[in-house]
Structure formats: structure tokens, C-alpha cells
Amino acid sequence: MRVIAEVEEALGPGVEFDPDDGHGVLGQRARTGHGWLGFDRAAVSESDDGSGRRLPLLVGLPASTFMGARLSVELVGGWRSVGRTLLIGCLPGSALPVPELARIAGNLAEGSTWIDREAAQRLVRESRQRFRERRSHERIVGGRAWMGAGVLPPDLARYATPHSAAEYRLGRLPPRYLRGLQGLLDDDERVLYWIERPIRRDVGVLERLARARDRRGAIVVLTDRQLLWMIDHADPDRFLSDWGVDIELVPNERVLEARVLPRAGVASLRITTAAGDRVFSLPEELAAEVEVLRDLITGFTPTAADGRPRRRYPLVPIPFDPEPARRFGVELEADALFGNAVRSGQPLAFLLSPRRPGQRSTSALVLRETELELLGPRIERRPLNTVASISLTLSPLIGRLGFSSKARLAVPAPLMDQGAAFARLARRAVANQ
């Protein structure tokens, strides 16, 4: 077993590093060590010894490090005395520590008992379970639990609030992406990882005319419930105007496999579902991040679940709102469409696309527990178990909602707050299939 250890006290000679604004860490002074036995004092990351403190660990090293250094450590064993346990580890490839020297470096009494590698690993597993249980008690349930930006600087906030590193970094995102997340994430949803594809400005005239490569910025976000792909609705202009985003989301429960498809200049992430595949492309230089994302998504596949119960989402119906119909003067048409929908049973949600310039008739999208209905000049039904993804456009130019490139509905941009609520509920219903 390897564990991540964070050095709390460097016991030997070396260099002291301190945080330096804008430059990471800066070595500012030398440290002398007298009688160094080859160990630095550390603690196992994300562990709980039963009292709320991290498991203590001595790390055998060829050279002393510095306070705050994070090390990948192989467990060797440990010492146990009355009321105290001290684990021992070393860096891969370095010489194994001498147990007696470790006991002396840890200031343990001569009557202490040595524990073997297996016992040390068991202690770490138990401490991680206690840590997860303690953190679950701190779960944020009010407001947007995933919004960790603006609380404290990340280097301080991670000690004080239960947010992921990805959530602390959300404050760096452009507003158009944050608006998309606010519309499509549940309040108690958590962000696990995200990768941003920057806007391409270094495109030649010929390549731009040929549209050989997409210039638009994009972001892929993984939460504990869905994978979202958000891309700029329009090409960037010289004013870098905010034209909103096109979004495609895949419920985690529908993912069967995730693969990285390397191509020249591109790192593509292929998501396989029972209803089809989706491919999202990022620059080749982000290939390492795409592989991390693939590994995280794989944790949600049925193979990784290993027989664990599947999550089922409650489906709370969204009441019919007549206000959009009144705003566009199509009350009678909206009432007729909703009446047709109710004849087949009370729907979970009803999204109206009113008659307006450019659209001759009023249409509506109806969500039920197992299918979608598109009502208008023609009636189209689509079972939810054939839906691979949900797509929508959140732009001041246009609103749009679709399901696996079918059952599409164009909606006036001012009504897309209702479209986003429809998509949130539809995502839960698709995940339940």
C-alpha cells in the first residue's frame, strides 16, 4: 500500500521553504540537523486516528525534505506503545528503515511493540473510513454545496471547509460557464473534476475560413451525478462577447465505459452508454488531464460498482406555469396542449415553446417517468432508455432543448430558466432507467 503523507516537521538538515505570493514556494534559509537518523515526521493525508487527528507517520528518506512536502510513501510497519501508534514508511526505491532507529526517532519507549506491514495497512484503511464518515457529517446541505469559490484562499479553505479542489477552482471560470452550472446542478451535487479548453486565437485566415478546427472555448465537468460538456455558442469575436453556451450532459448512471482516443493534436474522450456513444475533444496538451477524468468516470461504471446498489433519484413534478403562455399571448393553445398531455397521465414537467415570429405554431415538450413527448403539429414520443445525453443551449440569442439529437424544442431565451429546470428533472429520470 502507498499512502500520501504530508511532512509536519523536517528533522534533518536541508532548506526551509515558505509560501511566496505568485511564485509557489521559495527557499529562504538553510536548516541544520544534529544527529539526524534519516526520518522526517509526517502524517497520513485524509486519515483520522479516532480523535480527529491524522495518523502519525515517520518517513525514511535519503535526504530531509521540508514542512508541507507531500510524499508518496510505502508502508513498512509501525510501532505501538501505550496510547500511541506511529507508522513507518519510506519512499519507493530507498532503503528500508531500520525499525529500532525509527523507534528512537519517534521518541518511543523501549517496551513498544512492532507491528507488521499488514497491520499498518489495516490501520490506514480504518483511519480512512473514519475520515470519510467525519467528512460526511460536515456535508453542506444549504444553498449550493458545490460552490466553494470565494470562501477562503484554497490553501487555507481546504482545512476549514469540505470542498473538493475542483470546487475551490470554480471561481476562475468565465461567468458563462458558471451560469450553466447554476442552471443544471442540484444544490447538493458535488463537482469532482473539470478541464477547460481555452479559446483559440492563433488561427490563420485560411484555417478560419475553412473551419478546420473549432476555435470556441469549452469546459468538461464531472460531478457525482453527471458529465457536462459546455462549449461557447458562437465563435469568439474581437470583442470576446458572451453569447452563452451549448451544453451536453450525460448522467453518470448511463455510462458503461470511458476511453481516451489520442489523435494528432487532439485528446478525445469517448463515453459509451447503452443508447450510444458521445465524444468530447480537447487539445493534445491536455491529454494527461483527460486521462485523469477518464479514470474518475470509470469509477461510476457498472463494472466498478461491483454489485453496489444503484442510486435512484426522487422525481418531484414541476407544476404547470401559465405565465409564459400569457406573456406570448398563446393561453388557449397552451391550455389545449397541456390538456392533451394530462389525458395520458399527469406529466412530471411541461415545457412550452410558444408561437412567435419564425415559429408558426405552439409546441411543448412533456416529461414522463419513462418517456418524452413532443406535442405540436406532430406528436413524437421517445423512451428515456434510448436517450444517451441531454443537450441544451443557454444563450441570449436562442434557447434549445434536445435529447440525443432528437425530440428537440426551440424555446425563447427568456424562458430557458424553465428549460434548465426541465433538463435537471429529465436528467434524474434518464438516470433512473
C-alpha positions in Angstrom: 0.0 0.0 0.0 1.1 3.5 -0.8 -0.2 6.5 1.1 0.1 10.2 0.6 2.0 11.7 3.6 2.4 15.4 4.4 5.6 16.4 6.2 4.8 18.2 9.5 8.4 18.5 10.7 11.7 18.0 8.8 14.1 16.6 11.3 17.3 16.7 9.3 19.5 19.3 7.5 18.0 20.9 4.4 16.3 24.1 3.0 13.3 25.7 4.6 10.6 26.7 2.0 7.9 29.3 2.6 4.9 30.3 0.5 5.7 33.1 -1.8 2.9 35.0 -3.5 2.8 34.4 -7.2 5.8 32.0 -7.1 4.7 28.9 -5.3 7.3 28.3 -2.6 10.6 29.9 -2.1 13.7 28.6 -0.3 14.8 31.4 2.1 17.1 29.8 4.7 19.2 26.7 5.5 18.3 24.3 8.2 20.9 22.4 10.2 20.1 19.0 11.8 22.1 17.3 14.5 22.1 13.6 15.0 19.6 13.0 12.1 18.5 9.4 11.9 17.1 9.5 8.4 13.4 10.3 9.1 11.0 13.2 8.7 7.9 13.4 10.8 4.7 13.3 8.7 1.0 12.4 8.8 -1.2 10.3 6.5 -3.4 12.5 4.3 -7.1 12.1 4.7 -6.9 9.9 7.8 -8.4 10.0 11.3 -6.7 8.3 14.2 -10.0 8.2 16.2 -9.6 11.6 17.9 -9.9 13.8 14.8 -6.1 14.0 14.2 -4.3 12.4 11.2 -2.3 9.2 11.6 1.3 10.0 12.5 4.0 8.6 10.2 7.8 8.6 10.1 9.2 8.6 6.6 12.6 7.2 5.9 14.4 9.4 3.4 17.8 9.7 1.8 17.6 13.5 2.4 15.4 15.6 4.7 12.6 17.5 3.0 10.6 20.5 4.3 7.4 21.2 6.2 4.4 20.8 3.9 6.1 18.5 1.4 3.7 15.8 0.1 5.3 12.4 -0.4 4.1 9.0 -1.9 5.1 6.6 0.8 5.3 2.8 1.0 4.2 1.4 4.4 6.8 -0.7 6.2 5.2 -1.3 9.5 5.0 0.7 12.8 5.5 0.9 16.5 2.7 0.8 19.1 3.1 1.9 22.7 0.6 2.8 25.4 -2.0 5.2 23.9 0.1 5.9 20.8 0.8 4.3 17.4 3.4 5.5 15.0 3.5 4.2 11.4 6.8 3.8 9.5 7.3 4.2 5.7 9.8 5.0 3.0 10.0 6.4 -0.5 9.8 3.8 -3.2 13.3 2.8 -4.2 15.0 3.9 -1.0 16.5 1.6 1.6 14.0 0.1 4.2 14.2 1.9 7.5 15.8 0.1 10.5 12.9 -0.4 13.0 15.0 0.3 16.0 16.2 3.6 14.6 12.6 4.5 13.8 11.6 3.9 17.4 14.4 6.2 18.6 13.5 8.9 16.1 9.9 8.7 17.2 10.8 9.0 20.9 9.0 5.8 21.8 9.8 3.8 24.9 11.8 0.5 24.8 8.7 -1.5 25.6 7.0 -0.6 22.4 5.6 -3.3 20.1 6.5 -3.6 16.4 3.5 -4.1 14.1 4.0 -5.6 10.6 3.1 -4.2 7.2 -0.3 -5.8 7.0 -1.3 -4.4 10.4 -0.2 -1.0 9.4 -2.2 -1.2 6.2 -5.3 -2.2 8.2 -4.8 0.8 10.5 -4.7 3.1 7.4 -7.8 1.6 5.9 -9.7 2.0 9.2 -8.5 5.6 9.6 -9.6 6.5 6.0 -13.1 5.1 6.8 -13.3 7.2 10.0 -12.1 10.3 7.9 -14.8 9.7 5.3 -17.5 9.3 8.0 -16.4 12.5 9.7 -16.4 14.5 6.5 -19.8 13.2 5.6 -21.1 14.8 8.8 -19.8 18.1 7.5 -21.7 17.8 4.3 -23.1 21.1 3.1 -26.9 20.9 2.7 -27.9 24.6 2.5 -27.5 26.6 -0.7 -25.2 25.3 -3.4 -23.0 22.8 -1.8 -20.7 22.7 -4.8 -20.0 26.4 -4.8 -16.7 26.6 -2.9 -15.4 29.8 -4.6 -15.0 32.9 -2.5 -14.9 31.2 0.9 -11.2 31.4 1.7 -8.0 31.1 -0.4 -7.7 27.4 -1.5 -4.5 26.8 0.6 -6.5 27.8 3.7 -10.0 26.8 2.8 -9.1 23.1 2.4 -8.5 22.9 6.1 -11.7 24.7 7.1 -14.5 23.7 4.6 -15.4 20.4 3.0 -15.0 21.3 -0.7 -13.0 19.5 -3.4 -10.0 21.1 -5.1 -12.1 21.3 -8.3 -14.8 23.3 -6.4 -12.3 25.7 -5.0 -11.1 26.4 -8.6 -14.5 27.2 -9.9 -14.0 30.9 -9.2 -11.5 31.0 -12.1 -14.1 30.1 -14.7 -15.8 32.7 -17.0 -19.3 33.7 -16.0 -21.0 31.9 -18.9 -19.8 28.5 -17.6 -20.8 29.3 -14.0 -24.3 30.3 -15.2 -24.6 26.9 -17.0 -23.6 25.1 -13.8 -26.0 27.1 -11.7 -28.8 26.1 -14.0 -28.0 22.4 -14.3 -26.5 21.3 -11.0 -28.6 20.2 -8.0 -28.0 22.2 -4.8 -26.4 19.1 -3.1 -24.4 18.0 -6.1 -20.6 18.0 -5.9 -18.0 18.9 -8.5 -15.2 16.3 -8.8 -13.1 17.5 -11.7 -13.1 19.8 -14.6 -10.9 20.7 -17.6 -11.1 24.0 -19.6 -10.3 24.2 -23.3 -9.2 27.8 -23.9 -10.4 29.9 -26.8 -8.1 29.6 -29.8 -6.9 33.0 -31.1 -3.8 31.9 -33.1 -5.8 30.7 -36.1 -4.8 31.8 -39.6 -7.2 33.3 -42.1 -7.4 30.2 -44.3 -7.9 27.8 -41.4 -10.6 30.2 -40.1 -12.4 30.3 -43.4 -12.2 26.5 -43.8 -13.3 26.0 -40.2 -10.7 23.2 -40.0 -10.6 23.4 -36.2 -13.1 24.6 -33.6 -11.9 27.9 -32.1 -14.5 28.1 -29.4 -13.7 27.7 -25.7 -15.2 24.7 -23.8 -15.2 23.0 -20.5 -15.9 19.4 -19.4 -17.1 19.0 -15.8 -17.6 15.8 -13.8 -19.8 15.8 -10.8 -21.0 13.0 -8.6 -24.2 12.8 -10.8 -23.3 13.8 -14.4 -20.7 14.7 -17.0 -21.3 18.1 -18.6 -19.7 19.4 -21.8 -20.1 23.2 -22.2 -18.9 24.9 -25.4 -19.3 28.5 -26.5 -22.5 29.0 -28.5 -20.7 31.2 -31.1 -17.2 31.8 -32.3 -15.3 34.4 -30.3 -15.3 37.8 -32.0 -12.8 40.6 -31.5 -14.9 41.9 -28.6 -15.0 38.5 -26.9 -18.7 38.9 -26.5 -20.5 36.4 -24.2 -23.0 34.6 -26.4 -23.8 31.9 -23.9 -23.0 28.1 -24.2 -24.2 24.9 -25.8 -24.4 22.1 -23.2 -24.5 18.4 -23.4 -24.9 16.3 -20.3 -24.6 12.5 -19.7 -26.0 11.0 -16.4 -23.2 9.0 -14.6 -25.6 6.1 -14.2 -25.8 5.7 -18.0 -22.0 5.4 -18.5 -20.8 1.9 -19.5 -17.3 2.8 -20.5 -14.9 5.8 -20.8 -11.9 5.8 -23.2 -9.3 8.2 -24.4 -8.8 8.3 -28.1 -5.5 10.0 -28.9 -5.2 11.6 -32.4 -2.9 14.2 -33.9 -3.4 17.4 -32.0 -6.5 16.1 -30.1 -7.3 14.1 -27.0 -10.8 12.8 -27.4 -12.9 11.4 -24.5 -15.4 8.7 -25.7 -18.3 8.0 -23.4 -20.2 4.8 -24.1 -23.8 4.4 -23.0 -26.5 1.8 -23.7 -28.1 4.4 -26.0 -25.0 5.3 -28.0 -21.5 7.0 -27.7 -20.6 10.6 -27.1 -17.2 12.1 -28.0 -15.7 15.3 -26.5 -12.5 16.7 -27.9 -9.8 18.6 -26.0 -6.3 19.8 -27.1 -3.5 17.2 -27.1 -1.6 19.1 -24.4 -4.5 18.3 -22.0 -4.1 14.5 -22.6 -2.9 13.9 -19.0 -5.9 15.7 -17.5 -8.3 13.8 -19.9 -6.8 10.5 -18.6 -7.5 11.5 -15.0 -11.0 12.4 -16.0 -11.4 9.0 -17.7 -10.3 7.2 -14.6 -12.7 9.1 -12.4 -15.7 8.5 -14.8 -14.8 4.8 -14.9 -15.5 4.7 -11.2 -19.2 5.2 -12.0 -19.5 2.3 -14.5 -21.3 -0.9 -13.6 -18.0 -2.8 -13.6 -16.5 -0.6 -11.0 -19.8 -0.6 -8.9 -19.1 -4.3 -8.2 -22.7 -5.1 -7.1 -23.3 -2.0 -5.0 -26.8 -0.6 -5.0 -27.7 1.8 -7.8 -28.8 5.3 -6.9 -32.4 6.1 -7.6 -33.5 9.7 -7.8 -36.8 11.1 -6.5 -38.9 12.7 -9.3 -40.8 15.6 -7.9 -43.2 17.0 -10.6 -42.8 20.7 -11.7 -46.2 22.4 -11.6 -47.6 23.8 -14.9 -46.9 27.5 -15.1 -49.3 29.5 -17.3 -47.3 32.7 -17.2 -45.1 32.1 -20.3 -48.2 31.5 -22.3 -49.7 34.8 -21.2 -46.5 36.6 -21.9 -46.7 35.5 -25.6 -50.5 35.6 -25.9 -51.0 31.8 -26.5 -53.0 30.9 -23.4 -55.7 28.9 -25.3 -53.1 26.9 -27.3 -51.0 26.2 -24.2 -54.1 25.0 -22.2 -55.1 22.7 -25.1 -51.6 21.2 -25.3 -51.4 20.7 -21.5 -54.9 19.1 -21.6 -53.7 16.7 -24.2 -50.7 15.8 -22.1 -52.8 15.2 -18.9 -55.1 12.8 -20.7 -52.2 10.3 -20.7 -51.5 10.9 -17.0 -50.1 13.8 -15.0 -46.7 14.7 -16.5 -43.5 15.3 -14.5 -42.8 18.5 -16.4 -44.2 20.6 -19.3 -42.1 23.0 -21.3 -43.8 25.4 -23.7 -42.5 26.7 -27.0 -45.0 29.5 -27.9 -46.0 30.6 -31.3 -43.9 33.7 -32.3 -42.1 35.2 -35.4 -40.2 32.4 -37.0 -42.4 29.6 -35.4 -45.9 29.3 -36.8 -47.5 27.1 -34.1 -47.1 26.4 -30.4 -45.3 23.3 -29.3 -44.5 21.7 -26.0 -42.1 19.0 -24.5 -43.6 16.7 -21.9 -41.6 14.6 -19.5 -42.9 11.4 -18.0 -41.1 8.8 -15.9 -40.3 6.6 -18.8 -40.7 8.7 -22.0 -40.7 12.1 -23.6 -43.5 13.5 -25.7 -43.1 16.3 -28.3 -46.5 17.9 -28.8 -47.2 20.3 -31.7 -48.1 19.9 -35.4 -47.0 16.3 -35.0 -46.6 14.1 -31.9 -43.3 12.4 -31.3 -42.5 10.0 -28.4 -39.1 8.9 -27.3 -38.5 6.3 -24.5 -36.0 7.6 -21.9 -34.0 4.4 -22.1 -33.0 5.3 -25.6 -31.5 8.7 -24.5 -27.7 8.9 -24.4 -27.5 12.6 -23.5 -29.4 15.7 -22.9 -28.5 18.9 -24.8 -29.5 22.5 -24.4 -28.5 26.0 -25.4 -28.3 28.8 -22.8 -27.8 31.9 -25.0 -29.3 35.4 -25.2 -29.7 34.6 -28.9 -31.8 31.4 -28.6 -32.8 28.6 -26.2 -32.9 25.0 -27.2 -33.5 21.6 -25.5 -32.9 18.2 -27.1 -32.4 14.5 -26.3 -29.8 12.5 -28.2 -30.2 14.8 -31.2 -34.0 14.1 -31.3 -37.1 15.4 -29.7 -35.7 18.9 -30.0 -37.6 22.0 -28.9 -36.6 25.7 -29.6 -37.5 27.9 -26.7 -37.3 31.7 -26.4 -34.1 32.6 -24.5 -36.1 34.3 -21.6 -37.9 31.0 -20.9 -34.7 28.9 -20.6 -34.7 29.1 -16.8 -37.7 26.8 -17.1 -35.8 24.8 -19.8 -32.9 24.3 -17.4 -35.3 23.1 -14.6 -36.8 20.7 -17.2 -33.3 19.4 -18.1 -32.4 18.8 -14.4 -35.5 16.7 -13.8 -35.1 14.9 -17.1 -31.5 14.0 -16.2 -32.8 12.3 -13.0 -35.5 10.4 -14.9 -33.0 9.2 -17.6 -30.6 8.1 -14.8 -33.4 6.0 -13.3 -33.9 4.0 -16.4 
